[in-house]
Amino acid sequence: MNDITMNDLIGLLPYAPIIAVVITVLTVMIAITFKRSHMVTGTITVAGLNIGLFTLIGQMIGVIDSGSIAPNAEQLFVIDNFAQFNMVVIFICALACCTLSYAYLANLKDNKEELYLLMLLSTIGALLMVSAQHMASFFMSLEMLSVPLYGLLAYTYMRNQSLESGLKYLVLSATASATLLMGMAFIYAEVGSLAFKPISMVLGNIFESPLLILGAAMMMFGIAFKLSAAPFHMWTPDVYEGAPAPIATFLASVSKVAMMALAVRFLIDTALLALPSVQMLLMVMATLSILVGNLLAVRQTSLKRLLGYSSIAHMGYVMIVIVSIGSAADSISSMYMAVYAFTSIGAFGVVTLMSSPYRLSGEANELTHYQGLFWRRPVLTAVMTIMMLSLAGIPLTAGFITKLFAILAAVQGTNWFLAAMIILGSAIGLFYYLRVLLTLFKRPKQFIEFDVSGQWGIRTGGIMVIAVTAIILFFGILPNSMIEWASLARIW
């Protein structure tokens, strides 16, 4: 066995933030073997994620050495500006989800510690996904994200809905993974390479190959499932509704950011976007996602299902950016997904604070559970109001800026139909987002089924939700810093 040299250690410097999370997993496992303590496990988890986040930020601003190894097209992973931007978003979202989970699980009499282990493992998969540039790392990191999610979704197993959520995601995710693998096999059979960039080098010679088109289509189907884009969206509302509230938050933020970043890198690096068939497939999926997501959300009386259908529509908006400006979509798509993830954390955060894992009847899921919330919890109502306005794309919120950039991208690519679809989808979305707001300000019900504690605002979950709200408002009023930061998120 060869000894580890200094050059090997230097080569690992770019991956220091991910290694910090791996060490955190091992530390949590050791801590559990000594004594089960929710506070200790939660503290170690949050501390490890913070160390990883600050290490990453230190590398980005040059305070911490990030190594000097030049990117190599044959490597499994690459840590470039695009990866670092999305890793920061994933770290922040994972921290928020762990914080919400701590408050959510406080009264759970069953074992709580394994949830943090599963969440950390899934976060490692997400961090690897945004830096994957090879078919092998694509699939391995995607499975590392997905497999812990099966357990996370079914964690509150005393509720049948939670078990159903985990089982549905398991079966359908396995089907999507099989489709993805078959697509990779077809592309490899035609191209002879598993690395992303070498595929683009030989694409010109086999541009219209039926095997290549079939492989690309199958991979797009697998990616669309993970993104919950129509027509592969059927699992989304059921899984969102049945999942424990903090895990639904994780699914809507960390999972979506990682999958979209991987899809963008894959499509740009392999140059598969140059295939007319792939462009047409993206346009059809984007259009269907916007129409299906928004129209079905209008009919929902469940807040979690409404947010699930809303996420389908938002994935359609990002797909329009990708198909419209191609290789320049990395920055705008990253910015859009970052704002969407933070907004989802705020919206699902309110649901989490209002919910309990013990109610067999479910969580604070129905819109009627929030009727008249303003009259007893005005600050929490303000948080939900800002999140709904941001999702709707109303000015002075960060969601308006990102949706504006999506429309500008469609116009820049002269896709007038797709630009019109964003405007139409936003108009429909405004209806059901405002319906949520009207519910918050209605006269309160006589019997209150769900409510937060009077001290929610000074607890960790409440502080985090308020902080996310401040971010959404800040970037909506002063968007320059967000735009400049996102402009650096470029693929090498």
WONOR-V177092 format. One record per backbone hydrogen bond with DSSP energy under -0.5 kcal/mol. NH is the residue of the N-H (numbers start at 1). CO is the residue of the C=O. If there is no record, write none. Layout:
BEGIN
NH/CO
NH/CO
END
This chain:
BEGIN
9/5
10/6
11/7
12/8
12/9
13/10
15/12
16/13
19/15
20/16
21/17
22/18
23/19
24/20
25/21
26/22
27/23
28/24
29/25
30/26
31/27
32/28
33/29
34/30
35/31
37/35
41/37
42/38
43/39
44/40
45/41
46/42
47/43
48/44
49/45
50/46
51/47
52/48
53/49
54/50
55/51
56/52
57/53
58/54
59/55
60/56
61/57
62/58
63/58
64/58
75/72
78/131
80/78
82/490
84/80
85/81
86/82
87/83
88/84
89/85
90/86
91/87
92/88
93/89
94/90
95/91
96/92
97/93
98/94
99/95
100/96
101/97
102/98
103/99
104/100
105/101
106/103
108/105
115/112
116/112
116/113
117/113
118/114
119/115
120/116
121/117
122/118
123/119
124/120
125/121
126/122
127/123
128/124
129/125
130/126
131/128
132/128
132/129
133/76
135/194
138/134
139/135
140/136
141/137
142/138
143/139
144/140
145/141
146/142
147/143
148/144
149/145
149/146
150/146
150/147
151/147
152/148
153/149
154/150
155/152
157/155
159/156
160/158
162/159
163/159
164/160
165/161
166/162
167/163
168/164
169/165
170/166
171/167
172/168
173/169
174/170
175/171
176/172
177/173
178/174
179/175
180/176
181/177
182/178
183/179
184/180
185/181
186/182
187/183
188/184
189/185
190/186
191/187
192/188
196/133
199/195
199/196
200/196
200/197
201/197
202/198
202/199
203/199
205/202
206/202
206/203
207/204
209/206
213/209
214/210
215/211
216/212
217/213
218/214
219/215
220/216
221/217
222/218
223/219
224/220
225/221
226/222
227/223
228/224
228/225
229/224
232/229
236/233
238/234
239/235
240/236
241/237
242/238
243/239
247/244
248/244
249/245
250/246
251/247
252/248
253/249
254/250
255/250
256/251
257/253
258/254
259/255
260/256
261/257
262/258
263/259
264/260
265/261
266/262
267/263
268/264
269/265
270/266
271/267
272/267
273/267
274/271
275/272
279/275
280/276
281/277
282/278
283/279
284/280
285/281
286/282
287/283
288/284
289/285
290/286
291/287
292/288
293/289
294/290
295/291
296/292
297/293
298/294
299/295
299/296
300/297
303/365
304/365
306/302
307/303
308/304
309/305
310/306
311/307
312/308
313/309
314/310
315/311
316/312
317/313
318/314
319/315
320/316
321/317
322/318
323/319
324/320
325/321
326/322
328/325
329/326
332/328
333/329
334/330
335/331
336/332
337/333
338/334
339/335
340/336
341/337
342/338
343/339
344/340
345/341
346/342
347/343
348/344
349/345
350/346
351/347
352/348
353/349
354/350
355/351
355/352
357/104
359/356
360/358
362/359
365/363
367/301
369/366
370/367
371/368
372/439
373/370
374/440
375/372
376/373
377/373
381/377
382/378
383/379
384/380
385/381
386/382
387/383
388/384
389/385
390/386
391/387
392/388
393/389
393/390
394/389
397/394
398/472
400/394
400/397
401/397
402/398
403/399
404/400
405/401
406/402
407/403
408/404
409/405
410/406
411/407
412/408
413/409
414/411
415/410
416/414
419/415
420/416
421/417
422/418
423/419
424/420
425/421
426/422
427/423
428/424
429/425
430/426
431/427
431/428
432/428
433/429
434/430
435/431
436/432
437/433
438/434
439/435
440/436
441/437
442/438
442/439
445/371
448/446
449/447
456/453
458/455
459/456
462/456
463/459
464/460
465/461
466/462
467/463
468/464
469/465
470/466
471/467
472/468
473/469
474/470
475/471
476/472
477/473
478/474
481/478
483/479
484/480
485/481
486/482
487/483
488/484
488/485
489/486
490/488
END
